[in-house]
Each structure stands twice: as C-alpha cells, then as structure tokens.
C-alpha cells in the first residue's frame, strides 16, 4: 500500500512571506512566540486577539 504524504518543502518566497507576517505581528502586537506558546498558537492568538 502506498500512502501519499504531502511534501514539507516550502518555496523560499513563501517562507519569506511567512517570516514577514511573523515580524509584522510581533512588531505591532508586542508579543513574540515563546517556549510556553509555540509559533502556531501565538499566530492564532495574535490574529484573533490583537493588542493594537
């Protein structure tokens, strides 16, 4: 049986756009990801409950 798994390869331009988003949110929200709040949770919280 062959199971197709999605590739984890990300094109460099997409990675750059993601990095820009993280930098923008951190600069405008005042929070940054920590060991207690992994990046994915931080992104969701920053997008849903901005501290602008």
CHARMM-style PDB file with segment names, atoms N, HN, CA, C and O in Angstrom:
ATOM      1  N   UNK     1       0.850  -1.177   0.000  1.00  0.00      PROA
ATOM      2  CA  UNK     1       0.000   0.000   0.000  1.00  0.00      PROA
ATOM      3  C   UNK     1       0.890   1.232   0.000  1.00  0.00      PROA
ATOM      4  O   UNK     1       1.859   1.319   0.754  1.00  0.00      PROA
ATOM      5  N   UNK     2       0.547   2.175  -0.852  1.00  0.00      PROA
ATOM      6  HN  UNK     2      -0.240   2.105  -1.465  1.00  0.00      PROA
ATOM      7  CA  UNK     2       1.275   3.429  -0.962  1.00  0.00      PROA
ATOM      8  C   UNK     2       0.420   4.554  -0.387  1.00  0.00      PROA
ATOM      9  O   UNK     2      -0.719   4.751  -0.808  1.00  0.00      PROA
ATOM     10  N   UNK     3       0.964   5.278   0.560  1.00  0.00      PROA
ATOM     11  HN  UNK     3       1.890   5.118   0.901  1.00  0.00      PROA
ATOM     12  CA  UNK     3       0.240   6.406   1.143  1.00  0.00      PROA
ATOM     13  C   UNK     3       0.934   7.683   0.689  1.00  0.00      PROA
ATOM     14  O   UNK     3       2.120   7.884   0.947  1.00  0.00      PROA
ATOM     15  N   UNK     4       0.194   8.527   0.021  1.00  0.00      PROA
ATOM     16  HN  UNK     4      -0.770   8.364  -0.188  1.00  0.00      PROA
ATOM     17  CA  UNK     4       0.765   9.802  -0.419  1.00  0.00      PROA
ATOM     18  C   UNK     4       0.773  10.771   0.741  1.00  0.00      PROA
ATOM     19  O   UNK     4      -0.270  11.082   1.315  1.00  0.00      PROA
ATOM     20  N   UNK     5       1.950  11.240   1.080  1.00  0.00      PROA
ATOM     21  HN  UNK     5       2.798  10.987   0.613  1.00  0.00      PROA
ATOM     22  CA  UNK     5       2.083  12.217   2.151  1.00  0.00      PROA
ATOM     23  C   UNK     5       2.461  13.551   1.538  1.00  0.00      PROA
ATOM     24  O   UNK     5       3.259  13.600   0.602  1.00  0.00      PROA
ATOM     25  N   UNK     6       1.902  14.626   2.052  1.00  0.00      PROA
ATOM     26  HN  UNK     6       1.253  14.586   2.812  1.00  0.00      PROA
ATOM     27  CA  UNK     6       2.238  15.939   1.495  1.00  0.00      PROA
ATOM     28  C   UNK     6       3.708  16.263   1.741  1.00  0.00      PROA
ATOM     29  O   UNK     6       4.302  15.842   2.734  1.00  0.00      PROA
ATOM     30  N   UNK     7       4.260  17.001   0.834  1.00  0.00      PROA
ATOM     31  HN  UNK     7       3.778  17.343   0.027  1.00  0.00      PROA
ATOM     32  CA  UNK     7       5.646  17.430   0.957  1.00  0.00      PROA
ATOM     33  C   UNK     7       5.741  18.563   1.974  1.00  0.00      PROA
ATOM     34  O   UNK     7       4.848  19.406   2.065  1.00  0.00      PROA
ATOM     35  N   UNK     8       6.818  18.573   2.726  1.00  0.00      PROA
ATOM     36  HN  UNK     8       7.543  17.888   2.652  1.00  0.00      PROA
ATOM     37  CA  UNK     8       7.049  19.657   3.672  1.00  0.00      PROA
ATOM     38  C   UNK     8       7.976  20.715   3.084  1.00  0.00      PROA
ATOM     39  O   UNK     8       8.413  21.631   3.780  1.00  0.00      PROA
ATOM     40  N   UNK     9       8.265  20.578   1.807  1.00  0.00      PROA
ATOM     41  HN  UNK     9       7.910  19.834   1.241  1.00  0.00      PROA
ATOM     42  CA  UNK     9       9.123  21.545   1.144  1.00  0.00      PROA
ATOM     43  C   UNK     9       8.351  22.841   0.917  1.00  0.00      PROA
ATOM     44  O   UNK     9       7.252  22.835   0.363  1.00  0.00      PROA
ATOM     45  N   UNK    10       8.934  23.935   1.348  1.00  0.00      PROA
ATOM     46  HN  UNK    10       9.827  23.940   1.798  1.00  0.00      PROA
ATOM     47  CA  UNK    10       8.292  25.240   1.207  1.00  0.00      PROA
ATOM     48  C   UNK    10       9.154  26.088   0.274  1.00  0.00      PROA
ATOM     49  O   UNK    10      10.356  26.231   0.500  1.00  0.00      PROA
ATOM     50  N   UNK    11       8.551  26.645  -0.765  1.00  0.00      PROA
ATOM     51  HN  UNK    11       7.575  26.528  -0.948  1.00  0.00      PROA
ATOM     52  CA  UNK    11       9.322  27.518  -1.660  1.00  0.00      PROA
ATOM     53  C   UNK    11       9.887  28.712  -0.882  1.00  0.00      PROA
ATOM     54  O   UNK    11       9.220  29.233   0.012  1.00  0.00      PROA
ATOM     55  N   UNK    12      11.096  29.146  -1.209  1.00  0.00      PROA
ATOM     56  HN  UNK    12      11.637  28.723  -1.935  1.00  0.00      PROA
ATOM     57  CA  UNK    12      11.724  30.253  -0.476  1.00  0.00      PROA
ATOM     58  C   UNK    12      10.857  31.513  -0.414  1.00  0.00      PROA
ATOM     59  O   UNK    12      10.838  32.194   0.612  1.00  0.00      PROA
ATOM     60  N   UNK    13      10.145  31.830  -1.490  1.00  0.00      PROA
ATOM     61  HN  UNK    13      10.160  31.277  -2.323  1.00  0.00      PROA
ATOM     62  CA  UNK    13       9.328  33.052  -1.466  1.00  0.00      PROA
ATOM     63  C   UNK    13       8.165  32.936  -0.478  1.00  0.00      PROA
ATOM     64  O   UNK    13       7.761  33.933   0.122  1.00  0.00      PROA
ATOM     65  N   UNK    14       7.629  31.736  -0.306  1.00  0.00      PROA
ATOM     66  HN  UNK    14       7.957  30.926  -0.793  1.00  0.00      PROA
ATOM     67  CA  UNK    14       6.549  31.542   0.681  1.00  0.00      PROA
ATOM     68  C   UNK    14       7.094  31.648   2.102  1.00  0.00      PROA
ATOM     69  O   UNK    14       6.437  32.208   2.980  1.00  0.00      PROA
ATOM     70  N   UNK    15       8.273  31.120   2.329  1.00  0.00      PROA
ATOM     71  HN  UNK    15       8.807  30.665   1.616  1.00  0.00      PROA
ATOM     72  CA  UNK    15       8.905  31.219   3.643  1.00  0.00      PROA
ATOM     73  C   UNK    15       9.185  32.679   3.976  1.00  0.00      PROA
ATOM     74  O   UNK    15       8.986  33.101   5.115  1.00  0.00      PROA
ATOM     75  N   UNK    16       9.639  33.444   3.011  1.00  0.00      PROA
ATOM     76  HN  UNK    16       9.801  33.101   2.086  1.00  0.00      PROA
ATOM     77  CA  UNK    16       9.890  34.871   3.236  1.00  0.00      PROA
ATOM     78  C   UNK    16       8.605  35.608   3.594  1.00  0.00      PROA
ATOM     79  O   UNK    16       8.606  36.455   4.487  1.00  0.00      PROA
ATOM     80  N   UNK    17       7.516  35.295   2.909  1.00  0.00      PROA
ATOM     81  HN  UNK    17       7.515  34.607   2.184  1.00  0.00      PROA
ATOM     82  CA  UNK    17       6.225  35.939   3.213  1.00  0.00      PROA
ATOM     83  C   UNK    17       5.766  35.589   4.618  1.00  0.00      PROA
ATOM     84  O   UNK    17       5.226  36.439   5.326  1.00  0.00      PROA
ATOM     85  N   UNK    18       5.978  34.335   5.030  1.00  0.00      PROA
ATOM     86  HN  UNK    18       6.417  33.645   4.455  1.00  0.00      PROA
ATOM     87  CA  UNK    18       5.602  33.905   6.374  1.00  0.00      PROA
ATOM     88  C   UNK    18       6.449  34.642   7.416  1.00  0.00      PROA
ATOM     89  O   UNK    18       5.923  35.111   8.426  1.00  0.00      PROA
ATOM     90  N   UNK    19       7.748  34.744   7.173  1.00  0.00      PROA
ATOM     91  HN  UNK    19       8.176  34.364   6.352  1.00  0.00      PROA
ATOM     92  CA  UNK    19       8.624  35.466   8.096  1.00  0.00      PROA
ATOM     93  C   UNK    19       8.203  36.927   8.218  1.00  0.00      PROA
ATOM     94  O   UNK    19       8.220  37.490   9.313  1.00  0.00      PROA
ATOM     95  N   UNK    20       7.825  37.542   7.101  1.00  0.00      PROA
ATOM     96  HN  UNK    20       7.811  37.085   6.211  1.00  0.00      PROA
ATOM     97  CA  UNK    20       7.352  38.927   7.137  1.00  0.00      PROA
ATOM     98  C   UNK    20       6.095  39.055   7.989  1.00  0.00      PROA
ATOM     99  O   UNK    20       5.958  40.011   8.753  1.00  0.00      PROA
ATOM    100  N   UNK    21       5.186  38.106   7.865  1.00  0.00      PROA
ATOM    101  HN  UNK    21       5.297  37.329   7.245  1.00  0.00      PROA
ATOM    102  CA  UNK    21       3.963  38.124   8.676  1.00  0.00      PROA
ATOM    103  C   UNK    21       4.288  38.030  10.161  1.00  0.00      PROA
ATOM    104  O   UNK    21       3.734  38.779  10.965  1.00  0.00      PROA
ATOM    105  N   UNK    22       5.175  37.120  10.528  1.00  0.00      PROA
ATOM    106  HN  UNK    22       5.625  36.511   9.874  1.00  0.00      PROA
ATOM    107  CA  UNK    22       5.545  36.960  11.939  1.00  0.00      PROA
ATOM    108  C   UNK    22       6.190  38.235  12.459  1.00  0.00      PROA
ATOM    109  O   UNK    22       5.864  38.695  13.553  1.00  0.00      PROA
ATOM    110  N   UNK    23       7.104  38.809  11.683  1.00  0.00      PROA
ATOM    111  HN  UNK    23       7.369  38.436  10.794  1.00  0.00      PROA
ATOM    112  CA  UNK    23       7.754  40.060  12.116  1.00  0.00      PROA
ATOM    113  C   UNK    23       6.738  41.190  12.263  1.00  0.00      PROA
ATOM    114  O   UNK    23       6.792  41.955  13.226  1.00  0.00      PROA
ATOM    115  N   UNK    24       5.818  41.294  11.315  1.00  0.00      PROA
ATOM    116  HN  UNK    24       5.774  40.673  10.532  1.00  0.00      PROA
ATOM    117  CA  UNK    24       4.788  42.340  11.369  1.00  0.00      PROA
ATOM    118  C   UNK    24       3.929  42.189  12.629  1.00  0.00      PROA
ATOM    119  O   UNK    24       3.710  43.153  13.362  1.00  0.00      PROA
ATOM    120  N   UNK    25       3.450  40.969  12.868  1.00  0.00      PROA
ATOM    121  HN  UNK    25       3.628  40.186  12.272  1.00  0.00      PROA
ATOM    122  CA  UNK    25       2.598  40.753  14.037  1.00  0.00      PROA
ATOM    123  C   UNK    25       3.350  41.027  15.334  1.00  0.00      PROA
ATOM    124  O   UNK    25       2.801  41.641  16.250  1.00  0.00      PROA
ATOM    125  N   UNK    26       4.593  40.581  15.421  1.00  0.00      PROA
ATOM    126  HN  UNK    26       5.039  40.083  14.678  1.00  0.00      PROA
ATOM    127  CA  UNK    26       5.375  40.805  16.636  1.00  0.00      PROA
ATOM    128  C   UNK    26       5.609  42.296  16.860  1.00  0.00      PROA
ATOM    129  O   UNK    26       5.536  42.774  17.992  1.00  0.00      PROA
ATOM    130  N   UNK    27       5.887  43.028  15.789  1.00  0.00      PROA
ATOM    131  HN  UNK    27       5.946  42.639  14.869  1.00  0.00      PROA
ATOM    132  CA  UNK    27       6.149  44.456  15.912  1.00  0.00      PROA
ATOM    133  C   UNK    27       4.902  45.239  16.304  1.00  0.00      PROA
ATOM    134  O   UNK    27       4.986  46.193  17.078  1.00  0.00      PROA
ATOM    135  N   UNK    28       3.745  44.841  15.774  1.00  0.00      PROA
ATOM    136  HN  UNK    28       3.677  44.067  15.145  1.00  0.00      PROA
ATOM    137  CA  UNK    28       2.517  45.593  16.022  1.00  0.00      PROA
ATOM    138  C   UNK    28       1.717  45.082  17.204  1.00  0.00      PROA
ATOM    139  O   UNK    28       0.865  45.796  17.733  1.00  0.00      PROA
ATOM    140  N   UNK    29       1.979  43.862  17.623  1.00  0.00      PROA
ATOM    141  HN  UNK    29       2.671  43.282  17.194  1.00  0.00      PROA
ATOM    142  CA  UNK    29       1.211  43.274  18.713  1.00  0.00      PROA
ATOM    143  C   UNK    29       1.969  43.314  20.030  1.00  0.00      PROA
ATOM    144  O   UNK    29       1.357  43.320  21.098  1.00  0.00      PROA
ATOM    145  N   UNK    30       3.283  43.341  19.966  1.00  0.00      PROA
ATOM    146  HN  UNK    30       3.780  43.336  19.099  1.00  0.00      PROA
ATOM    147  CA  UNK    30       4.082  43.408  21.187  1.00  0.00      PROA
ATOM    148  C   UNK    30       4.377  42.057  21.809  1.00  0.00      PROA
ATOM    149  O   UNK    30       5.087  41.978  22.812  1.00  0.00      PROA
ATOM    150  N   UNK    31       3.847  41.000  21.233  1.00  0.00      PROA
ATOM    151  HN  UNK    31       3.270  41.063  20.418  1.00  0.00      PROA
ATOM    152  CA  UNK    31       4.120  39.654  21.758  1.00  0.00      PROA
ATOM    153  C   UNK    31       5.001  38.915  20.764  1.00  0.00      PROA
ATOM    154  O   UNK    31       5.015  39.223  19.573  1.00  0.00      PROA
ATOM    155  N   UNK    32       5.726  37.947  21.269  1.00  0.00      PROA
ATOM    156  HN  UNK    32       5.714  37.696  22.237  1.00  0.00      PROA
ATOM    157  CA  UNK    32       6.534  37.076  20.410  1.00  0.00      PROA
ATOM    158  C   UNK    32       6.321  35.638  20.847  1.00  0.00      PROA
ATOM    159  O   UNK    32       5.919  35.394  21.985  1.00  0.00      PROA
ATOM    160  N   UNK    33       6.584  34.676  19.961  1.00  0.00      PROA
ATOM    161  HN  UNK    33       6.910  34.874  19.036  1.00  0.00      PROA
ATOM    162  CA  UNK    33       6.462  33.270  20.350  1.00  0.00      PROA
ATOM    163  C   UNK    33       7.456  32.944  21.463  1.00  0.00      PROA
ATOM    164  O   UNK    33       8.558  33.493  21.500  1.00  0.00      PROA
ATOM    165  N   UNK    34       7.064  32.058  22.359  1.00  0.00      PROA
ATOM    166  HN  UNK    34       6.169  31.613  22.329  1.00  0.00      PROA
ATOM    167  CA  UNK    34       7.946  31.628  23.460  1.00  0.00      PROA
ATOM    168  C   UNK    34       7.907  30.106  23.542  1.00  0.00      PROA
ATOM    169  O   UNK    34       7.158  29.455  22.814  1.00  0.00      PROA
ATOM    170  N   UNK    35       8.716  29.549  24.431  1.00  0.00      PROA
ATOM    171  HN  UNK    35       9.325  30.078  25.022  1.00  0.00      PROA
ATOM    172  CA  UNK    35       8.672  28.103  24.645  1.00  0.00      PROA
ATOM    173  C   UNK    35       7.312  27.672  25.189  1.00  0.00      PROA
ATOM    174  O   UNK    35       6.851  26.563  24.920  1.00  0.00      PROA
ATOM    175  N   UNK    36       6.667  28.564  25.963  1.00  0.00      PROA
ATOM    176  HN  UNK    36       7.042  29.465  26.182  1.00  0.00      PROA
ATOM    177  CA  UNK    36       5.353  28.245  26.526  1.00  0.00      PROA
ATOM    178  C   UNK    36       4.230  28.432  25.518  1.00  0.00      PROA
ATOM    179  O   UNK    36       3.142  27.882  25.687  1.00  0.00      PROA
ATOM    180  N   UNK    37       4.491  29.206  24.469  1.00  0.00      PROA
ATOM    181  HN  UNK    37       5.375  29.653  24.331  1.00  0.00      PROA
ATOM    182  CA  UNK    37       3.481  29.425  23.443  1.00  0.00      PROA
ATOM    183  C   UNK    37       4.128  29.195  22.082  1.00  0.00      PROA
ATOM    184  O   UNK    37       4.739  30.106  21.524  1.00  0.00      PROA
ATOM    185  N   UNK    38       4.001  28.001  21.552  1.00  0.00      PROA
ATOM    186  HN  UNK    38       3.505  27.261  22.005  1.00  0.00      PROA
ATOM    187  CA  UNK    38       4.595  27.701  20.250  1.00  0.00      PROA
ATOM    188  C   UNK    38       4.078  28.635  19.160  1.00  0.00      PROA
ATOM    189  O   UNK    38       3.031  29.266  19.301  1.00  0.00      PROA
ATOM    190  N   UNK    39       4.829  28.705  18.086  1.00  0.00      PROA
ATOM    191  HN  UNK    39       5.679  28.192  17.971  1.00  0.00      PROA
ATOM    192  CA  UNK    39       4.542  29.638  17.000  1.00  0.00      PROA
ATOM    193  C   UNK    39       3.105  29.551  16.489  1.00  0.00      PROA
ATOM    194  O   UNK    39       2.460  30.582  16.301  1.00  0.00      PROA
ATOM    195  N   UNK    40       2.597  28.356  16.266  1.00  0.00      PROA
ATOM    196  HN  UNK    40       3.121  27.518  16.419  1.00  0.00      PROA
ATOM    197  CA  UNK    40       1.241  28.219  15.717  1.00  0.00      PROA
ATOM    198  C   UNK    40       0.207  28.804  16.671  1.00  0.00      PROA
ATOM    199  O   UNK    40      -0.703  29.507  16.231  1.00  0.00      PROA
ATOM    200  N   UNK    41       0.326  28.529  17.965  1.00  0.00      PROA
ATOM    201  HN  UNK    41       1.065  27.957  18.322  1.00  0.00      PROA
ATOM    202  CA  UNK    41      -0.633  29.074  18.926  1.00  0.00      PROA
ATOM    203  C   UNK    41      -0.498  30.587  19.007  1.00  0.00      PROA
ATOM    204  O   UNK    41      -1.496  31.305  19.079  1.00  0.00      PROA
ATOM    205  N   UNK    42       0.738  31.065  18.995  1.00  0.00      PROA
ATOM    206  HN  UNK    42       1.549  30.481  18.937  1.00  0.00      PROA
ATOM    207  CA  UNK    42       0.982  32.502  19.048  1.00  0.00      PROA
ATOM    208  C   UNK    42       0.337  33.198  17.864  1.00  0.00      PROA
ATOM    209  O   UNK    42      -0.306  34.235  18.026  1.00  0.00      PROA
ATOM    210  N   UNK    43       0.505  32.627  16.656  1.00  0.00      PROA
ATOM    211  HN  UNK    43       1.027  31.784  16.524  1.00  0.00      PROA
ATOM    212  CA  UNK    43      -0.088  33.226  15.462  1.00  0.00      PROA
ATOM    213  C   UNK    43      -1.602  33.312  15.570  1.00  0.00      PROA
ATOM    214  O   UNK    43      -2.192  34.348  15.264  1.00  0.00      PROA
ATOM    215  N   UNK    44      -2.233  32.226  16.006  1.00  0.00      PROA
ATOM    216  HN  UNK    44      -1.753  31.385  16.255  1.00  0.00      PROA
ATOM    217  CA  UNK    44      -3.687  32.218  16.132  1.00  0.00      PROA
ATOM    218  C   UNK    44      -4.128  33.279  17.132  1.00  0.00      PROA
ATOM    219  O   UNK    44      -5.064  34.031  16.860  1.00  0.00      PROA
ATOM    220  N   UNK    45      -3.475  33.348  18.273  1.00  0.00      PROA
ATOM    221  HN  UNK    45      -2.715  32.737  18.494  1.00  0.00      PROA
ATOM    222  CA  UNK    45      -3.867  34.320  19.289  1.00  0.00      PROA
ATOM    223  C   UNK    45      -3.626  35.747  18.804  1.00  0.00      PROA
ATOM    224  O   UNK    45      -4.467  36.622  19.012  1.00  0.00      PROA
ATOM    225  N   UNK    46      -2.494  35.986  18.164  1.00  0.00      PROA
ATOM    226  HN  UNK    46      -1.811  35.276  17.995  1.00  0.00      PROA
ATOM    227  CA  UNK    46      -2.185  37.342  17.685  1.00  0.00      PROA
ATOM    228  C   UNK    46      -3.165  37.774  16.595  1.00  0.00      PROA
ATOM    229  O   UNK    46      -3.522  38.950  16.516  1.00  0.00      PROA
ATOM    230  N   UNK    47      -3.597  36.842  15.763  1.00  0.00      PROA
ATOM    231  HN  UNK    47      -3.307  35.887  15.827  1.00  0.00      PROA
ATOM    232  CA  UNK    47      -4.549  37.179  14.707  1.00  0.00      PROA
ATOM    233  C   UNK    47      -5.968  37.354  15.249  1.00  0.00      PROA
ATOM    234  O   UNK    47      -6.714  38.207  14.767  1.00  0.00      PROA
ATOM    235  N   UNK    48      -6.344  36.550  16.249  1.00  0.00      PROA
ATOM    236  HN  UNK    48      -5.738  35.857  16.640  1.00  0.00      PROA
ATOM    237  CA  UNK    48      -7.709  36.603  16.768  1.00  0.00      PROA
ATOM    238  C   UNK    48      -7.890  37.684  17.820  1.00  0.00      PROA
ATOM    239  O   UNK    48      -8.961  38.282  17.918  1.00  0.00      PROA
ATOM    240  N   UNK    49      -6.849  37.941  18.611  1.00  0.00      PROA
ATOM    241  HN  UNK    49      -5.979  37.455  18.532  1.00  0.00      PROA
ATOM    242  CA  UNK    49      -6.967  38.907  19.697  1.00  0.00      PROA
ATOM    243  C   UNK    49      -5.790  39.886  19.655  1.00  0.00      PROA
ATOM    244  O   UNK    49      -4.920  39.851  20.525  1.00  0.00      PROA
ATOM    245  N   UNK    50      -5.764  40.752  18.650  1.00  0.00      PROA
ATOM    246  HN  UNK    50      -6.471  40.781  17.943  1.00  0.00      PROA
ATOM    247  CA  UNK    50      -4.634  41.686  18.541  1.00  0.00      PROA
ATOM    248  C   UNK    50      -4.606  42.680  19.686  1.00  0.00      PROA
ATOM    249  O   UNK    50      -5.650  43.101  20.184  1.00  0.00      PROA
ATOM    250  N   UNK    51      -3.418  43.046  20.095  1.00  0.00      PROA
ATOM    251  HN  UNK    51      -2.570  42.703  19.690  1.00  0.00      PROA
ATOM    252  CA  UNK    51      -3.218  44.050  21.145  1.00  0.00      PROA
ATOM    253  C   UNK    51      -2.760  45.341  20.511  1.00  0.00      PROA
ATOM    254  O   UNK    51      -1.705  45.862  20.871  1.00  0.00      PROA
ATOM    255  N   UNK    52      -3.519  45.864  19.584  1.00  0.00      PROA
ATOM    256  HN  UNK    52      -4.376  45.440  19.291  1.00  0.00      PROA
ATOM    257  CA  UNK    52      -3.104  47.064  18.857  1.00  0.00      PROA
ATOM    258  C   UNK    52      -3.390  48.321  19.623  1.00  0.00      PROA
ATOM    259  OT1 UNK    52      -3.097  49.417  19.143  1.00  0.00      PROA
TER     260      UNK     52
END
